[in-house]
Amino acid sequence: MRRYRSYRSNGGTNARRWKVAGVAGVAVALVGVGLGVAAAADGAVPTVNCPAVNIAVAVPASAQAEITRNLQLLNTQIQEANARIVSTQGQGGPNFIQNAILGPLKDKRFATINRMETAIGRTAAKPDLNAEGLSTCGLNENGGSSAAQPTAVPGAGAGDNGGNNNGGNGGDNGGNGDDDAAADGLPTVNCPVVNIGVAVPAQAAAEVARNLELLNTQIEEANTRIRNTVGQGGANFINNAILGPLEDKRFATINRIETAIGRNAAKPDLNAEGLAPCTLNEDGGASAERPTAVPSAAAGGNGNAGNGGNAGNGAVPTVNCPAVNIGVAIPAQAAAEVARNLELLQTQIDEANARIVSTQGQGGPNFIQNAILGPLEDKRFAAINRMETAIGRNAAKPDLNAEGLAPCSLNQ
């Protein structure tokens, strides 16, 4: 039996009824003065005081939208932190704000600033925006409005904007983009074909088709980026900034195709390692369109798909999971997340039952245990743990017994 670290959990039966014990409502009082939060009647509620993140480099046109979103997100994070200070007054002892609000805010800001560095670095030199130093916020102990994060984005030079405008046209044209590159004499991407040499189960056909189409989309995007970044980054720019990331994307996509097929049939080896790398047509020329046809499974392979009715005749086992009962009051801020995860527990059971029906006769005597009940246990453990964490953000974190309630058995 697999052992898990205990994150809280409570299980459910097949006929799932989820009871959410009392929900404690918390009123959040927000006042719209900049990023200020309404203080208590006496103005003594502290507010967040964060250093400004200033973009001191020219931002390539291709990165400006992403930079703007993340600068605005820094303001949203401050607003949310201020709102939480108001809604949790009196909770958690003297270090509550530091541990439960400023600490998580620091992590969010660090990730946001890092994303901006990465966005700029895709088409220009990656800047150091001092994420380590600027992610930490303090408090205005006597209240007052939090200073707003500036959201103005310094534009790149005219040359960069011009390149991006051309790229935008190429992206809008989709399939025509490769022909434009050819006309300009720019290199284009040359990727090996990913052929599905096995029958694809009906349950996997849609996912396989999406990923085959995605391989073409990735090629188009790479060609567009080649056009958008002409003259940038030195001799190895295309290889490092375009072909390298494209290889990673293709590897992940081919792996997803293998995994999708492997859920309902033998998992194939489509040679992700060998087919992920792409080269260049140095003198231009249209990139070859990759085939997206999905070989269908033989009729026999589809026999159980959608035949869930068999489960009712007693011949097909069904999942039997313990009920997860929430035995504590749930803060208002956590109610929606807890409800979603309770519903997800039932969805996981329904999906497991559907998979038992669709895979009858596959995999030997331990197939259901290894391929269905094992993964279901992992999913339930994570869902129960998420509920514990959601409650614990605004109240004492409960122990819902994730380790005990995650495993399910079978109604034979």
C-alpha positions as CSV (number, residue, x, y, z in Angstrom):
1,M,0.0,0.0,0.0
2,R,1.4,3.4,-1.0
3,R,2.1,5.7,2.0
4,Y,1.5,9.4,1.8
5,R,2.4,12.3,3.8
6,S,-0.7,13.5,5.5
7,Y,-2.4,16.5,4.0
8,R,-5.9,16.6,5.2
9,S,-8.7,14.6,3.7
10,N,-12.1,13.1,4.1
11,G,-13.6,10.6,1.7
12,G,-16.9,9.9,0.0
13,T,-19.1,7.0,-1.0
14,N,-20.3,6.2,-4.4
15,A,-23.6,7.9,-3.8
16,R,-21.8,11.1,-2.9
17,R,-23.3,13.6,-0.5
18,W,-21.0,16.4,0.5
19,K,-21.8,18.2,3.6
20,V,-20.1,21.5,4.2
21,A,-20.4,22.4,7.8
22,G,-21.1,26.0,8.8
23,V,-19.5,28.6,6.6
24,A,-18.1,31.5,8.6
25,G,-18.8,34.7,6.7
26,V,-16.2,37.4,6.7
27,A,-17.0,40.9,5.5
28,V,-14.3,42.5,3.4
29,A,-14.4,46.3,3.5
30,L,-12.6,47.9,0.6
31,V,-12.4,51.6,-0.1
32,G,-11.4,52.7,-3.6
33,V,-8.8,55.4,-2.9
34,G,-5.8,54.3,-5.1
35,L,-4.8,51.0,-3.5
36,G,-5.8,52.1,-0.1
37,V,-8.0,49.9,2.1
38,A,-10.6,51.3,4.4
39,A,-9.1,51.2,7.9
40,A,-11.2,50.3,10.9
41,A,-13.2,53.2,12.3
42,D,-10.1,54.6,14.0
43,G,-7.8,54.2,10.9
44,A,-5.5,51.8,12.8
45,V,-5.5,49.0,10.2
46,P,-2.1,48.6,8.6
47,T,-1.8,48.6,4.8
48,V,0.8,47.1,2.5
49,N,3.9,49.2,1.5
50,C,5.7,47.7,-1.5
51,P,8.7,49.1,-3.4
52,A,8.0,50.2,-7.0
53,V,9.2,47.9,-9.8
54,N,10.6,50.3,-12.5
55,I,11.3,48.9,-15.9
56,A,14.5,50.8,-16.8
57,V,15.1,49.1,-20.2
58,A,13.4,49.4,-23.5
59,V,10.7,46.7,-23.7
60,P,10.5,45.0,-27.1
61,A,7.1,45.4,-28.7
62,S,6.5,41.7,-28.6
63,A,6.8,41.7,-24.8
64,Q,4.9,44.9,-24.0
65,A,1.4,43.4,-23.4
66,E,2.9,40.7,-21.1
67,I,4.8,43.4,-19.2
68,T,1.7,45.6,-18.8
69,R,-0.3,42.6,-17.5
70,N,2.3,41.8,-14.9
71,L,2.8,45.4,-13.7
72,Q,-1.0,45.6,-13.3
73,L,-0.9,42.3,-11.4
74,L,1.5,43.8,-8.9
75,N,-1.2,46.3,-8.1
76,T,-3.8,43.6,-7.9
77,Q,-1.6,41.6,-5.5
78,I,-1.3,44.7,-3.2
79,Q,-5.1,45.2,-3.3
80,E,-5.7,41.6,-2.4
81,A,-3.2,41.7,0.5
82,N,-4.8,44.9,1.9
83,A,-8.3,43.3,1.6
84,R,-7.1,40.3,3.5
85,I,-5.6,42.4,6.3
86,V,-9.0,44.0,6.7
87,S,-11.0,40.7,6.6
88,T,-8.7,38.8,9.1
89,Q,-8.4,41.4,11.8
90,G,-7.9,39.7,15.2
91,Q,-6.9,36.3,13.7
92,G,-3.7,34.4,14.2
93,G,-1.6,36.2,16.7
94,P,1.1,38.9,16.4
95,N,2.9,37.3,13.4
96,F,-0.3,36.5,11.3
97,I,0.1,39.4,8.8
98,Q,3.8,38.6,8.3
99,N,3.4,34.9,7.9
100,A,0.0,34.6,6.2
101,I,-0.1,37.8,4.1
102,L,3.3,39.4,3.5
103,G,5.1,36.1,3.1
104,P,2.8,34.8,0.3
105,L,2.7,38.3,-1.2
106,K,6.5,38.2,-1.4
107,D,6.4,34.9,-3.3
108,K,3.8,36.2,-5.8
109,R,5.8,39.4,-6.4
110,F,9.0,37.5,-6.9
111,A,7.4,35.2,-9.5
112,T,5.7,38.2,-11.3
113,I,9.0,40.2,-11.6
114,N,10.8,37.1,-12.8
115,R,8.1,36.7,-15.5
116,M,8.8,40.2,-16.7
117,E,12.5,39.6,-16.9
118,T,11.8,36.4,-18.9
119,A,9.3,38.2,-21.3
120,I,11.8,40.9,-22.1
121,G,14.6,38.3,-22.4
122,R,12.9,36.4,-25.2
123,T,13.7,39.1,-27.8
124,A,16.3,41.3,-26.1
125,A,19.0,41.1,-23.4
126,K,17.3,39.7,-20.3
127,P,17.4,42.5,-17.6
128,D,17.9,42.1,-13.9
129,L,14.9,43.9,-12.3
130,N,16.0,43.0,-8.8
131,A,13.2,40.5,-8.0
132,E,15.0,39.5,-4.9
133,G,15.1,43.0,-3.5
134,L,11.8,44.3,-4.7
135,S,9.6,41.4,-3.8
136,T,9.6,42.1,-0.1
137,C,6.9,44.5,1.2
138,G,6.5,46.2,4.6
139,L,3.5,47.8,6.3
140,N,2.1,51.3,6.8
141,E,1.4,50.5,10.4
142,N,-1.1,53.4,10.8
143,G,-2.9,52.8,7.6
144,G,-3.1,55.0,4.6
145,S,-3.2,54.3,0.9
146,S,-0.7,51.9,-0.5
147,A,1.4,53.5,-3.2
148,A,0.3,52.3,-6.7
149,Q,2.7,50.4,-8.8
150,P,3.5,52.4,-12.0
151,T,2.3,50.5,-15.1
152,A,3.9,52.6,-17.9
153,V,6.0,50.4,-20.2
154,P,9.0,51.9,-21.8
155,G,8.8,51.3,-25.6
156,A,11.5,49.7,-27.6
157,G,13.3,51.6,-30.4
158,A,11.6,52.2,-33.7
159,G,13.6,49.4,-35.3
160,D,12.3,46.9,-32.9
161,N,8.7,48.1,-33.3
162,G,9.0,47.9,-37.0
163,G,10.2,44.3,-36.8
164,N,7.2,43.5,-34.6
165,N,4.7,45.0,-36.9
166,N,6.0,42.9,-39.7
167,G,5.8,39.8,-37.5
168,G,2.2,40.7,-36.5
169,N,1.2,40.6,-40.2
170,G,2.9,37.3,-40.6
171,G,1.2,35.8,-37.5
172,D,-2.2,37.0,-38.8
173,N,-1.7,35.4,-42.1
174,G,-1.1,32.0,-40.4
175,G,-0.2,29.6,-43.2
176,N,1.0,32.5,-45.4
177,G,3.7,33.4,-43.0
178,D,6.1,30.8,-44.3
179,D,5.7,32.1,-47.9
180,D,6.5,35.6,-46.7
181,A,9.6,34.4,-45.1
182,A,10.6,32.7,-48.2
183,A,10.1,35.9,-50.2
184,D,12.2,37.8,-47.8
185,G,15.0,35.2,-48.0
186,L,14.8,34.6,-44.3
187,P,15.4,31.1,-42.9
188,T,12.3,29.0,-42.0
189,V,11.9,26.1,-39.7
190,N,12.3,22.5,-41.0
191,C,11.0,19.9,-38.6
192,P,10.7,16.1,-39.0
193,V,7.3,14.6,-39.5
194,V,5.7,12.9,-36.5
195,N,3.8,9.9,-37.9
196,I,1.4,8.0,-35.6
197,G,2.3,4.4,-36.6
198,V,-0.2,2.8,-34.3
199,A,-4.0,2.6,-34.1
200,V,-5.3,5.4,-31.8
201,P,-8.1,4.4,-29.4
202,A,-11.3,6.4,-29.9
203,Q,-11.0,7.9,-26.5
204,A,-7.7,9.4,-27.4
205,A,-8.4,10.6,-31.0
206,A,-9.4,14.1,-30.1
207,E,-6.4,14.7,-27.9
208,V,-4.0,13.3,-30.4
209,A,-5.5,15.4,-33.2
210,R,-5.2,18.6,-31.1
211,N,-1.5,17.8,-30.4
212,L,-0.7,17.1,-34.0
213,E,-2.3,20.4,-35.0
214,L,-0.3,22.0,-32.2
215,L,3.0,20.8,-33.8
216,N,2.0,22.9,-36.9
217,T,1.1,25.9,-34.8
218,Q,4.5,25.7,-33.0
219,I,6.2,25.8,-36.4
220,E,4.2,28.8,-37.6
221,E,5.0,30.6,-34.3
222,A,8.7,29.9,-34.7
223,N,8.7,31.2,-38.3
224,T,6.8,34.3,-37.2
225,R,9.4,34.9,-34.4
226,I,12.3,34.6,-36.9
227,R,10.7,37.4,-38.9
228,N,10.0,39.5,-35.8
229,T,13.6,39.3,-34.5
230,V,15.7,40.0,-37.6
231,G,19.0,41.4,-36.5
232,Q,18.6,40.6,-32.8
233,G,20.9,38.6,-30.6
234,G,24.0,37.6,-32.5
235,A,24.9,34.6,-34.6
236,N,23.3,32.0,-32.3
237,F,20.1,33.8,-31.5
238,I,17.8,31.7,-33.7
239,N,19.2,28.5,-32.4
240,N,19.2,29.5,-28.7
241,A,16.0,31.6,-28.6
242,I,13.8,29.9,-31.2
243,L,14.9,26.4,-32.2
244,G,15.8,25.5,-28.6
245,P,12.4,26.4,-27.1
246,L,10.7,24.8,-30.1
247,E,12.5,21.5,-29.4
248,D,11.2,21.6,-25.8
249,K,7.7,22.3,-26.9
250,R,7.7,19.5,-29.6
251,F,9.2,17.0,-27.1
252,A,6.4,17.7,-24.6
253,T,3.7,17.6,-27.3
254,I,4.9,14.2,-28.7
255,N,5.0,12.9,-25.2
256,R,1.4,14.0,-24.6
257,I,0.4,12.0,-27.7
258,E,2.1,8.9,-26.4
259,T,0.5,9.3,-23.0
260,A,-3.0,9.9,-24.5
261,I,-2.7,6.7,-26.5
262,G,-1.3,4.8,-23.6
263,R,-4.3,5.4,-21.4
264,N,-6.4,3.0,-23.4
265,A,-3.8,0.9,-25.3
266,A,-0.2,0.0,-25.2
267,K,1.8,3.2,-24.9
268,P,3.8,3.7,-28.2
269,D,7.3,5.1,-28.6
270,L,6.9,7.9,-31.1
271,N,10.6,8.8,-30.8
272,A,10.1,12.2,-29.1
273,E,13.8,12.5,-28.5
274,G,14.7,12.1,-32.2
275,L,11.8,14.1,-33.7
276,A,11.8,17.1,-31.4
277,P,14.8,18.9,-32.8
278,C,14.3,21.1,-35.9
279,T,16.7,22.7,-38.3
280,L,16.5,25.6,-40.7
281,N,15.8,26.1,-44.4
282,E,18.6,28.7,-44.6
283,D,17.5,30.1,-47.9
284,G,13.8,30.3,-46.9
285,G,11.1,28.3,-48.4
286,A,7.8,27.2,-46.9
287,S,7.9,24.9,-43.9
288,A,6.3,21.6,-44.7
289,E,2.8,21.2,-43.2
290,R,2.9,18.3,-40.8
291,P,0.1,15.6,-41.3
292,T,-2.7,15.7,-38.7
293,A,-4.6,12.6,-39.7
294,V,-5.2,10.2,-36.8
295,P,-5.2,6.5,-37.5
296,S,-8.4,5.1,-35.9
297,A,-8.3,2.0,-33.7
298,A,-9.8,-1.2,-35.0
299,A,-13.5,-1.7,-34.4
300,G,-12.7,-4.2,-31.7
301,G,-10.7,-1.6,-29.8
302,N,-13.7,0.7,-29.6
303,G,-16.2,-1.8,-28.3
304,N,-16.3,-0.6,-24.7
305,A,-16.2,3.1,-25.3
306,G,-19.3,4.8,-24.1
307,N,-20.8,1.5,-23.0
308,G,-21.2,2.6,-19.4
309,G,-24.5,0.8,-19.1
310,N,-22.6,-2.5,-18.6
311,A,-21.7,-1.2,-15.1
312,G,-25.3,-1.6,-14.1
313,N,-25.6,-5.3,-14.9
314,G,-23.3,-6.4,-12.0
315,A,-20.5,-7.7,-14.3
316,V,-18.3,-4.6,-14.2
317,P,-16.8,-3.5,-10.9
318,T,-17.3,0.1,-9.7
319,V,-15.3,2.3,-7.5
320,N,-16.0,2.4,-3.7
321,C,-14.4,5.5,-2.0
322,P,-14.8,6.6,1.6
323,A,-16.8,9.9,2.2
324,V,-14.9,13.1,2.8
325,N,-16.8,15.0,5.4
326,I,-15.7,18.5,6.3
327,G,-16.1,18.6,10.1
328,V,-15.0,22.2,10.6
329,A,-16.4,25.6,9.9
330,I,-15.2,26.8,6.5
331,P,-14.2,30.5,6.1
332,A,-16.1,32.4,3.5
333,Q,-12.9,33.0,1.5
334,A,-12.4,29.2,1.2
335,A,-16.0,28.0,0.5
336,A,-15.9,28.1,-3.3
337,E,-12.5,26.3,-3.5
338,V,-13.7,23.6,-1.0
339,A,-16.9,23.1,-2.9
340,R,-15.0,22.8,-6.2
341,N,-12.7,20.1,-4.7
342,L,-15.6,18.2,-3.2
343,E,-17.3,18.1,-6.6
344,L,-13.9,17.1,-8.1
345,L,-13.8,14.0,-5.8
346,Q,-17.1,12.9,-7.4
347,T,-15.8,13.6,-10.9
348,Q,-12.7,11.6,-10.2
349,I,-14.9,8.6,-9.2
350,D,-17.1,9.0,-12.3
351,E,-14.0,9.1,-14.5
352,A,-12.5,6.0,-12.8
353,N,-15.8,4.1,-13.3
354,A,-15.9,5.1,-17.0
355,R,-12.3,4.0,-17.5
356,I,-13.1,0.6,-15.9
357,V,-15.9,0.2,-18.5
358,S,-13.8,1.3,-21.4
359,T,-10.8,-0.9,-20.6
360,Q,-12.4,-4.2,-19.9
361,G,-10.1,-7.1,-20.8
362,Q,-7.0,-4.9,-20.9
363,G,-3.8,-5.3,-18.9
364,G,-4.1,-8.4,-16.8
365,P,-5.4,-9.1,-13.3
366,N,-3.8,-6.0,-11.7
367,F,-4.7,-3.5,-14.4
368,I,-7.5,-1.8,-12.4
369,Q,-5.5,-1.6,-9.3
370,N,-2.4,-0.2,-11.0
371,A,-3.8,1.9,-13.8
372,I,-7.1,3.2,-12.2
373,L,-7.3,2.9,-8.5
374,G,-3.6,3.9,-8.0
375,P,-3.9,7.2,-9.9
376,L,-7.3,7.8,-8.4
377,E,-5.7,7.6,-4.9
378,D,-3.1,10.2,-5.9
379,K,-5.8,12.5,-7.3
380,R,-8.0,12.2,-4.2
381,F,-5.0,12.8,-1.9
382,A,-4.2,16.0,-3.8
383,A,-7.8,17.2,-3.8
384,I,-8.2,16.6,0.0
385,N,-4.9,18.3,0.6
386,R,-6.1,21.4,-1.4
387,M,-9.2,21.7,0.8
388,E,-7.0,21.6,3.9
389,T,-4.8,24.3,2.5
390,A,-7.8,26.4,1.4
391,I,-9.3,26.4,4.9
392,G,-5.9,26.9,6.5
393,R,-5.3,30.2,4.7
394,N,-8.0,31.9,6.8
395,A,-8.4,29.6,9.8
396,A,-6.6,26.7,11.6
397,K,-5.6,24.2,9.0
398,P,-7.7,21.0,9.6
399,D,-6.6,17.4,9.3
400,L,-9.1,15.8,7.0
401,N,-7.2,12.5,6.9
402,A,-6.0,12.6,3.3
403,E,-3.9,9.5,3.9
404,G,-6.7,7.4,5.1
405,L,-9.5,8.6,2.8
406,A,-7.6,8.7,-0.5
407,P,-7.5,5.0,-1.2
408,C,-10.6,3.5,-2.9
409,S,-11.6,-0.1,-3.3
410,L,-14.0,-1.9,-5.7
411,N,-17.7,-3.0,-5.6
412,Q,-16.9,-6.2,-7.4
